[in-house]
Amino acid sequence: MEQIQAVIFDMDGVIVNSEPLHLEAEKTILQNHGIEAPWEQWDMFTGVADAKIFQYIVEHFSDGRYSAEQLMAAKYPIFLKLLAEKLEPIPGAIDFIHWCRTRFPKLALTTSSLKRVQELIFQRFALNPFFDVIVTEEWIQHCKPHPEPYLKTMSALQLPARNCLVVEDSLNGIQSAKDAGCYVAGITTTFPVEQLREAGADVVFDHFETLYHQPPFNNNSWA
């Protein structure tokens, strides 16, 4: 039996309900710049860093008038305003983080968001004291679904993958964590159960309240 030494949380869609706000900001900025984006395929970008998203849009859907950097810079005033007006935590997430802090040796965050966004969210919900390691977009060269974000997190934690449990909501995030060797719990805030399982999640849940009495959280280990 492997003991859980750290729980690693994603942020968008796991701790806070920010995925719809990302989408709203991205739709606004691309429409303002006259760019027709593949909205029916937008799920493929969930959990992916903005730099990669906008680079893809510039290369495939833009006429070259705007760079990825310009689009990112235009998005953030809109996105930060939406965070200030509409951001809510995922139900049960904050209490579950508090519980994990008392039960497991270490907690970490691995997010594709920029540090300034992470800091704003953590300040809003008073989360800084609960986390030992925080990895944001600035830490990494290869974003999710590449395993680098979780490999960097485990390196900072000084723990092997077999002792790390990841909580993710996106298919890209699950692939990243699984390819890094972690055990993964998938929450159905963004994708349905079937897709999370197909992506490789070891356990899938709808609400944080169910995890208190569910392996591996209730016994601190897995086979």
Biotite code that builds the C-alpha atoms (Angstrom):
import biotite.structure as struc

atoms = struc.array([
    struc.Atom([0.000, 0.000, 0.000], chain_id="A", res_id=1, res_name="MET", atom_name="CA", element="C"),
    struc.Atom([1.322, 3.423, -0.986], chain_id="A", res_id=2, res_name="GLU", atom_name="CA", element="C"),
    struc.Atom([0.875, 6.205, 1.566], chain_id="A", res_id=3, res_name="GLN", atom_name="CA", element="C"),
    struc.Atom([-0.378, 9.627, 0.488], chain_id="A", res_id=4, res_name="ILE", atom_name="CA", element="C"),
    struc.Atom([2.239, 12.208, 1.414], chain_id="A", res_id=5, res_name="GLN", atom_name="CA", element="C"),
    struc.Atom([0.794, 15.072, -0.646], chain_id="A", res_id=6, res_name="ALA", atom_name="CA", element="C"),
    struc.Atom([-2.470, 16.096, -2.265], chain_id="A", res_id=7, res_name="VAL", atom_name="CA", element="C"),
    struc.Atom([-1.966, 18.251, -5.356], chain_id="A", res_id=8, res_name="ILE", atom_name="CA", element="C"),
    struc.Atom([-4.882, 20.408, -6.488], chain_id="A", res_id=9, res_name="PHE", atom_name="CA", element="C"),
    struc.Atom([-5.581, 21.996, -9.835], chain_id="A", res_id=10, res_name="ASP", atom_name="CA", element="C"),
    struc.Atom([-7.243, 25.407, -9.401], chain_id="A", res_id=11, res_name="MET", atom_name="CA", element="C"),
    struc.Atom([-9.605, 26.333, -12.259], chain_id="A", res_id=12, res_name="ASP", atom_name="CA", element="C"),
    struc.Atom([-12.597, 24.014, -12.105], chain_id="A", res_id=13, res_name="GLY", atom_name="CA", element="C"),
    struc.Atom([-11.381, 22.287, -8.926], chain_id="A", res_id=14, res_name="VAL", atom_name="CA", element="C"),
    struc.Atom([-11.050, 25.000, -6.282], chain_id="A", res_id=15, res_name="ILE", atom_name="CA", element="C"),
    struc.Atom([-12.905, 27.812, -8.060], chain_id="A", res_id=16, res_name="VAL", atom_name="CA", element="C"),
    struc.Atom([-15.529, 27.897, -10.800], chain_id="A", res_id=17, res_name="ASN", atom_name="CA", element="C"),
    struc.Atom([-13.388, 30.006, -13.129], chain_id="A", res_id=18, res_name="SER", atom_name="CA", element="C"),
    struc.Atom([-13.525, 27.952, -16.338], chain_id="A", res_id=19, res_name="GLU", atom_name="CA", element="C"),
    struc.Atom([-16.728, 29.728, -17.541], chain_id="A", res_id=20, res_name="PRO", atom_name="CA", element="C"),
    struc.Atom([-15.090, 33.093, -16.801], chain_id="A", res_id=21, res_name="LEU", atom_name="CA", element="C"),
    struc.Atom([-12.038, 32.172, -18.881], chain_id="A", res_id=22, res_name="HIS", atom_name="CA", element="C"),
    struc.Atom([-14.377, 31.269, -21.737], chain_id="A", res_id=23, res_name="LEU", atom_name="CA", element="C"),
    struc.Atom([-16.391, 34.481, -21.399], chain_id="A", res_id=24, res_name="GLU", atom_name="CA", element="C"),
    struc.Atom([-13.225, 36.595, -21.460], chain_id="A", res_id=25, res_name="ALA", atom_name="CA", element="C"),
    struc.Atom([-11.806, 34.685, -24.428], chain_id="A", res_id=26, res_name="GLU", atom_name="CA", element="C"),
    struc.Atom([-15.026, 35.033, -26.418], chain_id="A", res_id=27, res_name="LYS", atom_name="CA", element="C"),
    struc.Atom([-15.127, 38.753, -25.695], chain_id="A", res_id=28, res_name="THR", atom_name="CA", element="C"),
    struc.Atom([-11.538, 39.433, -26.679], chain_id="A", res_id=29, res_name="ILE", atom_name="CA", element="C"),
    struc.Atom([-11.580, 37.340, -29.852], chain_id="A", res_id=30, res_name="LEU", atom_name="CA", element="C"),
    struc.Atom([-14.884, 38.822, -31.003], chain_id="A", res_id=31, res_name="GLN", atom_name="CA", element="C"),
    struc.Atom([-13.548, 42.314, -30.280], chain_id="A", res_id=32, res_name="ASN", atom_name="CA", element="C"),
    struc.Atom([-10.551, 41.525, -32.495], chain_id="A", res_id=33, res_name="HIS", atom_name="CA", element="C"),
    struc.Atom([-12.624, 40.035, -35.298], chain_id="A", res_id=34, res_name="GLY", atom_name="CA", element="C"),
    struc.Atom([-11.322, 36.491, -34.854], chain_id="A", res_id=35, res_name="ILE", atom_name="CA", element="C"),
    struc.Atom([-13.649, 33.548, -35.500], chain_id="A", res_id=36, res_name="GLU", atom_name="CA", element="C"),
    struc.Atom([-12.603, 30.809, -33.090], chain_id="A", res_id=37, res_name="ALA", atom_name="CA", element="C"),
    struc.Atom([-13.600, 27.115, -33.059], chain_id="A", res_id=38, res_name="PRO", atom_name="CA", element="C"),
    struc.Atom([-15.962, 27.387, -30.091], chain_id="A", res_id=39, res_name="TRP", atom_name="CA", element="C"),
    struc.Atom([-17.438, 23.933, -30.706], chain_id="A", res_id=40, res_name="GLU", atom_name="CA", element="C"),
    struc.Atom([-13.945, 22.514, -30.075], chain_id="A", res_id=41, res_name="GLN", atom_name="CA", element="C"),
    struc.Atom([-13.018, 24.790, -27.168], chain_id="A", res_id=42, res_name="TRP", atom_name="CA", element="C"),
    struc.Atom([-13.079, 21.967, -24.605], chain_id="A", res_id=43, res_name="ASP", atom_name="CA", element="C"),
    struc.Atom([-9.695, 20.875, -25.940], chain_id="A", res_id=44, res_name="MET", atom_name="CA", element="C"),
    struc.Atom([-8.197, 23.998, -24.334], chain_id="A", res_id=45, res_name="PHE", atom_name="CA", element="C"),
    struc.Atom([-9.549, 23.361, -20.830], chain_id="A", res_id=46, res_name="THR", atom_name="CA", element="C"),
    struc.Atom([-6.613, 23.213, -18.446], chain_id="A", res_id=47, res_name="GLY", atom_name="CA", element="C"),
    struc.Atom([-4.192, 24.558, -21.060], chain_id="A", res_id=48, res_name="VAL", atom_name="CA", element="C"),
    struc.Atom([-2.083, 27.678, -20.466], chain_id="A", res_id=49, res_name="ALA", atom_name="CA", element="C"),
    struc.Atom([-3.234, 30.871, -22.181], chain_id="A", res_id=50, res_name="ASP", atom_name="CA", element="C"),
    struc.Atom([0.067, 31.246, -24.021], chain_id="A", res_id=51, res_name="ALA", atom_name="CA", element="C"),
    struc.Atom([-0.544, 27.963, -25.826], chain_id="A", res_id=52, res_name="LYS", atom_name="CA", element="C"),
    struc.Atom([-4.227, 28.703, -26.481], chain_id="A", res_id=53, res_name="ILE", atom_name="CA", element="C"),
    struc.Atom([-3.602, 32.086, -28.052], chain_id="A", res_id=54, res_name="PHE", atom_name="CA", element="C"),
    struc.Atom([-0.611, 30.857, -30.028], chain_id="A", res_id=55, res_name="GLN", atom_name="CA", element="C"),
    struc.Atom([-2.854, 28.187, -31.542], chain_id="A", res_id=56, res_name="TYR", atom_name="CA", element="C"),
    struc.Atom([-5.526, 30.781, -32.364], chain_id="A", res_id=57, res_name="ILE", atom_name="CA", element="C"),
    struc.Atom([-2.990, 33.117, -33.980], chain_id="A", res_id=58, res_name="VAL", atom_name="CA", element="C"),
    struc.Atom([-1.524, 30.315, -36.085], chain_id="A", res_id=59, res_name="GLU", atom_name="CA", element="C"),
    struc.Atom([-4.839, 28.812, -37.232], chain_id="A", res_id=60, res_name="HIS", atom_name="CA", element="C"),
    struc.Atom([-7.571, 31.451, -37.069], chain_id="A", res_id=61, res_name="PHE", atom_name="CA", element="C"),
    struc.Atom([-5.955, 34.895, -37.256], chain_id="A", res_id=62, res_name="SER", atom_name="CA", element="C"),
    struc.Atom([-4.910, 36.962, -40.259], chain_id="A", res_id=63, res_name="ASP", atom_name="CA", element="C"),
    struc.Atom([-1.660, 37.934, -38.583], chain_id="A", res_id=64, res_name="GLY", atom_name="CA", element="C"),
    struc.Atom([-2.719, 41.338, -37.301], chain_id="A", res_id=65, res_name="ARG", atom_name="CA", element="C"),
    struc.Atom([-2.364, 40.299, -33.668], chain_id="A", res_id=66, res_name="TYR", atom_name="CA", element="C"),
    struc.Atom([0.220, 38.317, -31.759], chain_id="A", res_id=67, res_name="SER", atom_name="CA", element="C"),
    struc.Atom([-0.542, 35.816, -29.009], chain_id="A", res_id=68, res_name="ALA", atom_name="CA", element="C"),
    struc.Atom([0.994, 38.256, -26.536], chain_id="A", res_id=69, res_name="GLU", atom_name="CA", element="C"),
    struc.Atom([-1.347, 41.051, -27.648], chain_id="A", res_id=70, res_name="GLN", atom_name="CA", element="C"),
    struc.Atom([-4.407, 38.833, -27.267], chain_id="A", res_id=71, res_name="LEU", atom_name="CA", element="C"),
    struc.Atom([-3.302, 37.662, -23.825], chain_id="A", res_id=72, res_name="MET", atom_name="CA", element="C"),
    struc.Atom([-2.701, 41.242, -22.715], chain_id="A", res_id=73, res_name="ALA", atom_name="CA", element="C"),
    struc.Atom([-6.173, 42.195, -23.937], chain_id="A", res_id=74, res_name="ALA", atom_name="CA", element="C"),
    struc.Atom([-7.830, 39.254, -22.167], chain_id="A", res_id=75, res_name="LYS", atom_name="CA", element="C"),
    struc.Atom([-6.597, 39.895, -18.648], chain_id="A", res_id=76, res_name="TYR", atom_name="CA", element="C"),
    struc.Atom([-8.334, 43.184, -17.793], chain_id="A", res_id=77, res_name="PRO", atom_name="CA", element="C"),
    struc.Atom([-11.605, 41.554, -18.880], chain_id="A", res_id=78, res_name="ILE", atom_name="CA", element="C"),
    struc.Atom([-10.881, 38.324, -17.028], chain_id="A", res_id=79, res_name="PHE", atom_name="CA", element="C"),
    struc.Atom([-9.810, 40.040, -13.805], chain_id="A", res_id=80, res_name="LEU", atom_name="CA", element="C"),
    struc.Atom([-13.000, 42.115, -13.854], chain_id="A", res_id=81, res_name="LYS", atom_name="CA", element="C"),
    struc.Atom([-15.045, 38.927, -14.246], chain_id="A", res_id=82, res_name="LEU", atom_name="CA", element="C"),
    struc.Atom([-13.174, 37.337, -11.337], chain_id="A", res_id=83, res_name="LEU", atom_name="CA", element="C"),
    struc.Atom([-13.952, 40.331, -9.143], chain_id="A", res_id=84, res_name="ALA", atom_name="CA", element="C"),
    struc.Atom([-17.646, 40.274, -10.096], chain_id="A", res_id=85, res_name="GLU", atom_name="CA", element="C"),
    struc.Atom([-18.533, 36.606, -10.501], chain_id="A", res_id=86, res_name="LYS", atom_name="CA", element="C"),
    struc.Atom([-15.944, 34.235, -9.033], chain_id="A", res_id=87, res_name="LEU", atom_name="CA", element="C"),
    struc.Atom([-17.279, 31.545, -6.699], chain_id="A", res_id=88, res_name="GLU", atom_name="CA", element="C"),
    struc.Atom([-15.558, 28.533, -5.128], chain_id="A", res_id=89, res_name="PRO", atom_name="CA", element="C"),
    struc.Atom([-16.508, 25.045, -6.219], chain_id="A", res_id=90, res_name="ILE", atom_name="CA", element="C"),
    struc.Atom([-18.996, 23.847, -3.553], chain_id="A", res_id=91, res_name="PRO", atom_name="CA", element="C"),
    struc.Atom([-17.165, 22.062, -0.759], chain_id="A", res_id=92, res_name="GLY", atom_name="CA", element="C"),
    struc.Atom([-13.675, 22.739, -2.118], chain_id="A", res_id=93, res_name="ALA", atom_name="CA", element="C"),
    struc.Atom([-12.474, 25.163, 0.556], chain_id="A", res_id=94, res_name="ILE", atom_name="CA", element="C"),
    struc.Atom([-13.632, 22.961, 3.435], chain_id="A", res_id=95, res_name="ASP", atom_name="CA", element="C"),
    struc.Atom([-12.033, 19.940, 1.783], chain_id="A", res_id=96, res_name="PHE", atom_name="CA", element="C"),
    struc.Atom([-8.700, 21.779, 1.499], chain_id="A", res_id=97, res_name="ILE", atom_name="CA", element="C"),
    struc.Atom([-8.898, 22.642, 5.202], chain_id="A", res_id=98, res_name="HIS", atom_name="CA", element="C"),
    struc.Atom([-9.553, 18.968, 6.000], chain_id="A", res_id=99, res_name="TRP", atom_name="CA", element="C"),
    struc.Atom([-6.679, 17.770, 3.793], chain_id="A", res_id=100, res_name="CYS", atom_name="CA", element="C"),
    struc.Atom([-4.309, 20.159, 5.564], chain_id="A", res_id=101, res_name="ARG", atom_name="CA", element="C"),
    struc.Atom([-4.979, 18.356, 8.848], chain_id="A", res_id=102, res_name="THR", atom_name="CA", element="C"),
    struc.Atom([-4.774, 14.871, 7.332], chain_id="A", res_id=103, res_name="ARG", atom_name="CA", element="C"),
    struc.Atom([-1.871, 14.845, 4.857], chain_id="A", res_id=104, res_name="PHE", atom_name="CA", element="C"),
    struc.Atom([1.729, 16.053, 5.312], chain_id="A", res_id=105, res_name="PRO", atom_name="CA", element="C"),
    struc.Atom([1.775, 18.400, 2.305], chain_id="A", res_id=106, res_name="LYS", atom_name="CA", element="C"),
    struc.Atom([-0.568, 20.209, -0.076], chain_id="A", res_id=107, res_name="LEU", atom_name="CA", element="C"),
    struc.Atom([0.353, 21.700, -3.443], chain_id="A", res_id=108, res_name="ALA", atom_name="CA", element="C"),
    struc.Atom([-1.245, 23.604, -6.304], chain_id="A", res_id=109, res_name="LEU", atom_name="CA", element="C"),
    struc.Atom([-0.500, 22.953, -9.978], chain_id="A", res_id=110, res_name="THR", atom_name="CA", element="C"),
    struc.Atom([-2.291, 25.438, -12.214], chain_id="A", res_id=111, res_name="THR", atom_name="CA", element="C"),
    struc.Atom([-2.043, 26.647, -15.796], chain_id="A", res_id=112, res_name="SER", atom_name="CA", element="C"),
    struc.Atom([-3.051, 30.119, -14.606], chain_id="A", res_id=113, res_name="SER", atom_name="CA", element="C"),
    struc.Atom([-0.668, 33.025, -14.262], chain_id="A", res_id=114, res_name="LEU", atom_name="CA", element="C"),
    struc.Atom([0.745, 33.809, -10.827], chain_id="A", res_id=115, res_name="LYS", atom_name="CA", element="C"),
    struc.Atom([-1.138, 37.105, -10.572], chain_id="A", res_id=116, res_name="ARG", atom_name="CA", element="C"),
    struc.Atom([-4.442, 35.272, -11.094], chain_id="A", res_id=117, res_name="VAL", atom_name="CA", element="C"),
    struc.Atom([-3.519, 32.545, -8.602], chain_id="A", res_id=118, res_name="GLN", atom_name="CA", element="C"),
    struc.Atom([-2.527, 35.155, -6.016], chain_id="A", res_id=119, res_name="GLU", atom_name="CA", element="C"),
    struc.Atom([-5.795, 37.052, -6.460], chain_id="A", res_id=120, res_name="LEU", atom_name="CA", element="C"),
    struc.Atom([-7.843, 33.878, -5.994], chain_id="A", res_id=121, res_name="ILE", atom_name="CA", element="C"),
    struc.Atom([-5.829, 32.652, -3.011], chain_id="A", res_id=122, res_name="PHE", atom_name="CA", element="C"),
    struc.Atom([-6.094, 36.042, -1.335], chain_id="A", res_id=123, res_name="GLN", atom_name="CA", element="C"),
    struc.Atom([-9.855, 36.129, -1.939], chain_id="A", res_id=124, res_name="ARG", atom_name="CA", element="C"),
    struc.Atom([-10.389, 32.770, -0.235], chain_id="A", res_id=125, res_name="PHE", atom_name="CA", element="C"),
    struc.Atom([-7.513, 32.954, 2.304], chain_id="A", res_id=126, res_name="ALA", atom_name="CA", element="C"),
    struc.Atom([-5.792, 29.841, 0.923], chain_id="A", res_id=127, res_name="LEU", atom_name="CA", element="C"),
    struc.Atom([-2.106, 30.746, 1.116], chain_id="A", res_id=128, res_name="ASN", atom_name="CA", element="C"),
    struc.Atom([-1.455, 29.201, 4.575], chain_id="A", res_id=129, res_name="PRO", atom_name="CA", element="C"),
    struc.Atom([-2.647, 25.786, 3.414], chain_id="A", res_id=130, res_name="PHE", atom_name="CA", element="C"),
    struc.Atom([-0.221, 25.163, 0.535], chain_id="A", res_id=131, res_name="PHE", atom_name="CA", element="C"),
    struc.Atom([3.432, 24.139, 0.694], chain_id="A", res_id=132, res_name="ASP", atom_name="CA", element="C"),
    struc.Atom([4.133, 24.406, -3.047], chain_id="A", res_id=133, res_name="VAL", atom_name="CA", element="C"),
    struc.Atom([2.445, 26.501, -5.748], chain_id="A", res_id=134, res_name="ILE", atom_name="CA", element="C"),
    struc.Atom([3.278, 25.952, -9.425], chain_id="A", res_id=135, res_name="VAL", atom_name="CA", element="C"),
    struc.Atom([1.852, 28.458, -11.925], chain_id="A", res_id=136, res_name="THR", atom_name="CA", element="C"),
    struc.Atom([2.277, 28.987, -15.673], chain_id="A", res_id=137, res_name="GLU", atom_name="CA", element="C"),
    struc.Atom([5.515, 30.891, -15.144], chain_id="A", res_id=138, res_name="GLU", atom_name="CA", element="C"),
    struc.Atom([7.209, 27.750, -13.763], chain_id="A", res_id=139, res_name="TRP", atom_name="CA", element="C"),
    struc.Atom([6.817, 25.640, -16.859], chain_id="A", res_id=140, res_name="ILE", atom_name="CA", element="C"),
    struc.Atom([7.878, 25.403, -20.494], chain_id="A", res_id=141, res_name="GLN", atom_name="CA", element="C"),
    struc.Atom([5.413, 22.659, -21.469], chain_id="A", res_id=142, res_name="HIS", atom_name="CA", element="C"),
    struc.Atom([1.854, 23.073, -20.198], chain_id="A", res_id=143, res_name="CYS", atom_name="CA", element="C"),
    struc.Atom([-0.744, 20.392, -19.544], chain_id="A", res_id=144, res_name="LYS", atom_name="CA", element="C"),
    struc.Atom([-1.311, 17.761, -21.017], chain_id="A", res_id=145, res_name="PRO", atom_name="CA", element="C"),
    struc.Atom([2.506, 17.482, -20.881], chain_id="A", res_id=146, res_name="HIS", atom_name="CA", element="C"),
    struc.Atom([3.593, 15.962, -17.537], chain_id="A", res_id=147, res_name="PRO", atom_name="CA", element="C"),
    struc.Atom([6.054, 18.781, -16.764], chain_id="A", res_id=148, res_name="GLU", atom_name="CA", element="C"),
    struc.Atom([3.700, 20.787, -14.485], chain_id="A", res_id=149, res_name="PRO", atom_name="CA", element="C"),
    struc.Atom([3.231, 17.838, -12.130], chain_id="A", res_id=150, res_name="TYR", atom_name="CA", element="C"),
    struc.Atom([6.842, 16.724, -12.402], chain_id="A", res_id=151, res_name="LEU", atom_name="CA", element="C"),
    struc.Atom([7.901, 20.234, -11.339], chain_id="A", res_id=152, res_name="LYS", atom_name="CA", element="C"),
    struc.Atom([5.448, 20.131, -8.450], chain_id="A", res_id=153, res_name="THR", atom_name="CA", element="C"),
    struc.Atom([6.714, 16.780, -7.188], chain_id="A", res_id=154, res_name="MET", atom_name="CA", element="C"),
    struc.Atom([10.302, 17.969, -7.488], chain_id="A", res_id=155, res_name="SER", atom_name="CA", element="C"),
    struc.Atom([9.464, 20.987, -5.324], chain_id="A", res_id=156, res_name="ALA", atom_name="CA", element="C"),
    struc.Atom([7.658, 18.731, -2.847], chain_id="A", res_id=157, res_name="LEU", atom_name="CA", element="C"),
    struc.Atom([10.627, 16.332, -2.871], chain_id="A", res_id=158, res_name="GLN", atom_name="CA", element="C"),
    struc.Atom([8.240, 13.415, -3.231], chain_id="A", res_id=159, res_name="LEU", atom_name="CA", element="C"),
    struc.Atom([7.870, 10.589, -5.777], chain_id="A", res_id=160, res_name="PRO", atom_name="CA", element="C"),
    struc.Atom([4.718, 10.204, -7.844], chain_id="A", res_id=161, res_name="ALA", atom_name="CA", element="C"),
    struc.Atom([3.644, 7.102, -5.934], chain_id="A", res_id=162, res_name="ARG", atom_name="CA", element="C"),
    struc.Atom([3.061, 9.255, -2.846], chain_id="A", res_id=163, res_name="ASN", atom_name="CA", element="C"),
    struc.Atom([1.144, 12.056, -4.600], chain_id="A", res_id=164, res_name="CYS", atom_name="CA", element="C"),
    struc.Atom([-2.608, 12.250, -5.156], chain_id="A", res_id=165, res_name="LEU", atom_name="CA", element="C"),
    struc.Atom([-3.867, 14.767, -7.732], chain_id="A", res_id=166, res_name="VAL", atom_name="CA", element="C"),
    struc.Atom([-7.341, 16.347, -7.912], chain_id="A", res_id=167, res_name="VAL", atom_name="CA", element="C"),
    struc.Atom([-8.191, 17.449, -11.469], chain_id="A", res_id=168, res_name="GLU", atom_name="CA", element="C"),
    struc.Atom([-11.219, 18.441, -13.538], chain_id="A", res_id=169, res_name="ASP", atom_name="CA", element="C"),
    struc.Atom([-9.858, 18.584, -17.098], chain_id="A", res_id=170, res_name="SER", atom_name="CA", element="C"),
    struc.Atom([-8.870, 15.877, -19.550], chain_id="A", res_id=171, res_name="LEU", atom_name="CA", element="C"),
    struc.Atom([-5.583, 17.674, -20.213], chain_id="A", res_id=172, res_name="ASN", atom_name="CA", element="C"),
    struc.Atom([-4.865, 17.894, -16.501], chain_id="A", res_id=173, res_name="GLY", atom_name="CA", element="C"),
    struc.Atom([-5.620, 14.226, -15.907], chain_id="A", res_id=174, res_name="ILE", atom_name="CA", element="C"),
    struc.Atom([-3.330, 13.196, -18.755], chain_id="A", res_id=175, res_name="GLN", atom_name="CA", element="C"),
    struc.Atom([-0.585, 15.437, -17.374], chain_id="A", res_id=176, res_name="SER", atom_name="CA", element="C"),
    struc.Atom([-0.860, 13.951, -13.885], chain_id="A", res_id=177, res_name="ALA", atom_name="CA", element="C"),
    struc.Atom([-1.120, 10.346, -15.077], chain_id="A", res_id=178, res_name="LYS", atom_name="CA", element="C"),
    struc.Atom([1.864, 10.716, -17.398], chain_id="A", res_id=179, res_name="ASP", atom_name="CA", element="C"),
    struc.Atom([3.783, 12.087, -14.414], chain_id="A", res_id=180, res_name="ALA", atom_name="CA", element="C"),
    struc.Atom([2.914, 8.857, -12.568], chain_id="A", res_id=181, res_name="GLY", atom_name="CA", element="C"),
    struc.Atom([0.358, 10.184, -10.068], chain_id="A", res_id=182, res_name="CYS", atom_name="CA", element="C"),
    struc.Atom([-2.880, 8.714, -8.737], chain_id="A", res_id=183, res_name="TYR", atom_name="CA", element="C"),
    struc.Atom([-5.692, 10.999, -9.950], chain_id="A", res_id=184, res_name="VAL", atom_name="CA", element="C"),
    struc.Atom([-9.147, 11.865, -8.625], chain_id="A", res_id=185, res_name="ALA", atom_name="CA", element="C"),
    struc.Atom([-11.322, 13.545, -11.249], chain_id="A", res_id=186, res_name="GLY", atom_name="CA", element="C"),
    struc.Atom([-14.182, 15.909, -10.386], chain_id="A", res_id=187, res_name="ILE", atom_name="CA", element="C"),
    struc.Atom([-17.122, 16.273, -12.774], chain_id="A", res_id=188, res_name="THR", atom_name="CA", element="C"),
    struc.Atom([-17.310, 20.073, -12.723], chain_id="A", res_id=189, res_name="THR", atom_name="CA", element="C"),
    struc.Atom([-16.186, 20.386, -16.355], chain_id="A", res_id=190, res_name="THR", atom_name="CA", element="C"),
    struc.Atom([-16.411, 16.968, -18.022], chain_id="A", res_id=191, res_name="PHE", atom_name="CA", element="C"),
    struc.Atom([-18.726, 13.963, -17.461], chain_id="A", res_id=192, res_name="PRO", atom_name="CA", element="C"),
    struc.Atom([-17.725, 10.799, -15.629], chain_id="A", res_id=193, res_name="VAL", atom_name="CA", element="C"),
    struc.Atom([-17.117, 8.765, -18.777], chain_id="A", res_id=194, res_name="GLU", atom_name="CA", element="C"),
    struc.Atom([-14.647, 11.250, -20.255], chain_id="A", res_id=195, res_name="GLN", atom_name="CA", element="C"),
    struc.Atom([-12.740, 11.592, -16.988], chain_id="A", res_id=196, res_name="LEU", atom_name="CA", element="C"),
    struc.Atom([-12.386, 7.822, -16.764], chain_id="A", res_id=197, res_name="ARG", atom_name="CA", element="C"),
    struc.Atom([-11.310, 7.574, -20.401], chain_id="A", res_id=198, res_name="GLU", atom_name="CA", element="C"),
    struc.Atom([-8.676, 10.231, -19.733], chain_id="A", res_id=199, res_name="ALA", atom_name="CA", element="C"),
    struc.Atom([-7.242, 8.005, -16.995], chain_id="A", res_id=200, res_name="GLY", atom_name="CA", element="C"),
    struc.Atom([-8.747, 9.182, -13.693], chain_id="A", res_id=201, res_name="ALA", atom_name="CA", element="C"),
    struc.Atom([-8.391, 6.470, -11.039], chain_id="A", res_id=202, res_name="ASP", atom_name="CA", element="C"),
    struc.Atom([-11.470, 7.643, -9.148], chain_id="A", res_id=203, res_name="VAL", atom_name="CA", element="C"),
    struc.Atom([-14.211, 10.055, -10.234], chain_id="A", res_id=204, res_name="VAL", atom_name="CA", element="C"),
    struc.Atom([-16.500, 12.106, -7.984], chain_id="A", res_id=205, res_name="PHE", atom_name="CA", element="C"),
    struc.Atom([-19.287, 14.669, -8.333], chain_id="A", res_id=206, res_name="ASP", atom_name="CA", element="C"),
    struc.Atom([-19.004, 16.468, -4.989], chain_id="A", res_id=207, res_name="HIS", atom_name="CA", element="C"),
    struc.Atom([-16.184, 16.998, -2.505], chain_id="A", res_id=208, res_name="PHE", atom_name="CA", element="C"),
    struc.Atom([-18.446, 15.820, 0.315], chain_id="A", res_id=209, res_name="GLU", atom_name="CA", element="C"),
    struc.Atom([-18.212, 12.257, -0.995], chain_id="A", res_id=210, res_name="THR", atom_name="CA", element="C"),
    struc.Atom([-14.411, 12.147, -0.695], chain_id="A", res_id=211, res_name="LEU", atom_name="CA", element="C"),
    struc.Atom([-14.211, 12.221, 3.102], chain_id="A", res_id=212, res_name="TYR", atom_name="CA", element="C"),
    struc.Atom([-15.436, 8.621, 3.225], chain_id="A", res_id=213, res_name="HIS", atom_name="CA", element="C"),
    struc.Atom([-13.957, 7.344, -0.046], chain_id="A", res_id=214, res_name="GLN", atom_name="CA", element="C"),
    struc.Atom([-10.610, 5.629, -0.676], chain_id="A", res_id=215, res_name="PRO", atom_name="CA", element="C"),
    struc.Atom([-7.900, 6.711, -0.933], chain_id="A", res_id=216, res_name="PRO", atom_name="CA", element="C"),
    struc.Atom([-8.797, 9.851, 1.064], chain_id="A", res_id=217, res_name="PHE", atom_name="CA", element="C"),
    struc.Atom([-10.339, 8.032, 4.022], chain_id="A", res_id=218, res_name="ASN", atom_name="CA", element="C"),
    struc.Atom([-7.454, 5.595, 4.503], chain_id="A", res_id=219, res_name="ASN", atom_name="CA", element="C"),
    struc.Atom([-4.507, 7.693, 3.240], chain_id="A", res_id=220, res_name="ASN", atom_name="CA", element="C"),
    struc.Atom([-3.355, 4.977, 0.841], chain_id="A", res_id=221, res_name="SER", atom_name="CA", element="C"),
    struc.Atom([-4.041, 2.974, -2.275], chain_id="A", res_id=222, res_name="TRP", atom_name="CA", element="C"),
    struc.Atom([-3.012, -0.455, -3.477], chain_id="A", res_id=223, res_name="ALA", atom_name="CA", element="C"),
])
